[in-house]
């Protein structure tokens, strides 16, 4: 194992055995919350009355968007430390609880430990890699045959915007190249019907969160998706943005999305020829849908 961490495009070169990386974490897995999660896409979480997705929320983050709704856990190494055996026991426990899948939320900076664990024990239910999209495609290659579903954000196409909100001027190229690798590993979405509910068992979902005053960025993202991956990919276009964090220097996003902004992006997606995508109701833009990380 390389002691100097260059797992993500930050290439911060930190020896995370002794110091924290840009992600705010050391090498050993820290987990802030484990829950049966009902608020992902329906093909991930099932119906609200069902068991839900077995979500494991990791501490820290390699992107750290200024508007992060999970800022209580994404800024530092909060939570409980899990060694490999303990982590696997946690996965097995979620399986016993009837989770539809194992949903690894913000896993990028722990990918080495995750690979180590999944090579020892691969769950009988799908494993979901739930990521911001700021990934090194060469690292994603190492996940081949270990990950069943990639639930990946494509946040920005405009480099100036990605730098402004996430200090990641190279976000777009790394996101595109990583999604290409994900689609190589999972070229076709495979579903099953369970209790009259359609569930994804293998595949890729590309998410995009529409930001206030950033409709042009959203349109550029959709243009890029069509150009790079075609219009047959499965999209999730989200309006759940809620102002979080200290946004005094980012007043343009210090409000919820307007319906007219969201409609403009949905209409544009339809005009480009996308047919298979999820949309959200506007009541999803509420802090009540953010997990309580204080529990």
N, C-alpha and C positions, 0 to 999 in steps of 0.2 A: 504493500500500500504506500502510495506517495504521501509523505508527510505534509508537503506543501500543497495546499488546496487550490486547484484550478478547475473545479467541477463545472462552473457556470461561466458565462461570457465575461464576468467581472475579472476573472484571472487575478484574484487579489493576492495569491501566492502566500497565504497565511498558513502557518503551522498550527492547525486547529487542535492539535493535541495539547498545546500550551496557551494559545491565545484565540480570541474570537476572530472569525472572518468578517467580511462585509455583511454577511447574513446575520451577524450577531450571535453566532453559535460556535461551540466547539464541535468535536467530531462525533461524540456519542449522541444518539437520538434523544431529543427532548420532545415530549408530547404535552400539549396544553389541554386538549379535550378529546374525549371519545364519546360518540353518540350514534344512535340510529337517526339518520338525517332524512327528513321528508321534503326538503326544499330544493333538491337538485332537479334536473330535467326529469319528467315522468318516466322515461325509459331507464333512468338510473335509480330513482327513489321509489318507483311504483306509485300506488295510490297513497294518499295521506293516512288512510286507516290501516295500511299495511305495515310491514316491519321496517322498511326504509333502508337506506344505504348505510353501511357500516363505516362512518366517517372517522378518520384519525387526523386530527388537526395538529400538525407539527409546529413547534416554536420556531421563530425566526423566519426570514425571507431574504432572497437574494435580489429582489426588485425594490421593495419598500416604496410603493407609490404614495404620493403625498395625501391622497384621499382614501387610503386603505381602511376598509370597514372592520378589518380584523387587527387593528393597530395594537390592541391590548396584548396580542401574542406575537405579532410579526416583527416587533422592534427589538426583541431581545430573547434570551434563552429562558423564558418562563416555562413553567410546567415541570413534569416529572421525568427523570432520566430513565431510559429503558436500554438495557443491554439486549443482545440478540435473542437469547432464550426468552426473556421477559416480553420482548416485542412479539415474538411468535406466539406466546401464550395469549397475548392480547388479541391477535388475529383469530386464533382458534376460539376464543371466547365469543367474539363477534359472530363467528360462524354458528356456534351453538345457539346464540340468541336469534338466529334466523335472518341475519343481515342478507340483503340481496347481493351485495358485493363488498369488497374491502376498498374503501375510498381514501386514497392517500392524498391529503390536502396540503399543498405547498411542500412537496417532498424533495425538491431539487438539491438542496445542500446536504441531504442525508442519503443521497442515492447509493453511495458505496455500501452503507450499512443495510439499506433496503435490498440491494442485490445479494448481499451475503445471506440475509435472512430468507429471501425467496428461493435461493438455491438449496436451502436446507428443507424448507417446507413451502410448497405452493398450494394455496387454498383451493378448495373444490369449487368455490364461487369466484366470479371474475374479480380481477385486481384492476382498480382504476387509478391512473396516474393523473392527478388533478393539479394542473400547473398553470402558472402565469404566462407561459410561452417563452420566457427568457431562458432558453436552454442552449447548451452546446450540443449540436447534432451528433458529434462523435460520442458523447456520453449517452445520448438517447439510443444509439446503436447497441450499447451494452445491455439495454433492457429487453432486447428481442427475446421472445418466448417467455418472458417473465410478466409482462404487462398485457392485459386483455383489452382494456379500453383506455384510450387517451382522451381526457377531457381537458382541452387546451385553449387558453385564451389567445386571441390575436387582438391586442389592445391598440397598437399604434402602427400606422404606416409612415407617418410624418416623423422624421428623425428629430426635428426641433421640439415637437410635442413630447416625444418619448423622453428626451433629455429634460425637458421642463418639469414633467410630472413624476419621472421615475429615474432620472440621472442615468439613462441608458440610451445613448445616441445610436448604438448598434442593435437596438431591439429588433427592428424590422427584419434585417437579413438573418439574424439568428433564429427568429421565430419562424420565418418561411422555410429555412433549411431544416429546422427541427420537425416541422409539420410534414415536410416531404418524407423524412425518415419514418415518422409515425405511420404515414399512409403506406409506405413500403411494407412495414411490419403488419399492418392491419388494412389491406386494400379494400376490403368489403365489410360492410356492417352486417353483423349476424344477430338475429333476434330470436327470442323464444316467447311463448305465451304461457304465463303462469297466473292462475286464478283470474283468467280473462283480461290480464294486463300484459301489454307488450313490453318486454324488457330487452335492453341491449346486452348481449353477452360478449361481443367482440367488435371493435371498430374505433372510429375517431369522431368526436364531436368538437367542432371549432366554435368557441364562444366569442362574442364581441359585446362589450359593455359600451353603450352609447353615453358619452359624457356631455354635459351641458355646454353649449356654445362650441361644440366640436363635431357638428354634422359632417363637415368636409372631411375630417379625418376618418369618420366612419365610412363615408363613401369611398375614400381611397383604400381602406381596408377591404371593402367588398370588391373593388376593382382588382386588387391584388389577389384575392382568393380566387376569383374567376380566372385570372391570367395564369396563376401558378398551379391551381388544383382542379379547375373546372367548376361547373355548376351542379354537379351531382353530389358534392360533399354535403354532410349534414351540419347545418348551422344552428346556433342558438343566439339570437339577437336580443340583448337584455336591456331593460329600462329600469333596473332595480337600484340605480345609483342613488345613494344617500350621502349628503355632505358629512364627512367624518374628518377627524384630525384638525390640525391648525392650518386653516385655509386663508388666513388674513392676507397672504401674498398671492393668492390665487382666487380672487373674487369672481372670476368668470365661471368657476365651477363650484362656487359656494352657494349652490341652490340645487333643487331637484330638477330633473329633466322635464321639459315641457312636452305635452302630448304632440304638438305640431312637429317638434324635433324628431321624436321617435317615429312618427308616421312618415316623415320624409325619408328616413333610413329604410324603413320597411318597404315603402313604395319603390325606392331605388333598388333594393334587393330583388323585388319582383320584376322590375324592368330589366335587370341584368340576366334574368332567366333562372334564378334560384327558386326551386319549388319546395324543397324539403328543409324547412327550418322552423325552430320553435320561436314563439314570441311570448311576452309576458304581459300580465295585467298590471295596471299602474299601482294597485295596492301592494305590489311586491316591493315598491320603493318605501320601505319602512324599516326602522331599526328593530322592530319586533321580530324580523326574520333573521337578524344577526344572532348567532348562538351566544348564550351567556357564558363568557369565558371566565367569569369570576367564580363560577360554581366549581 
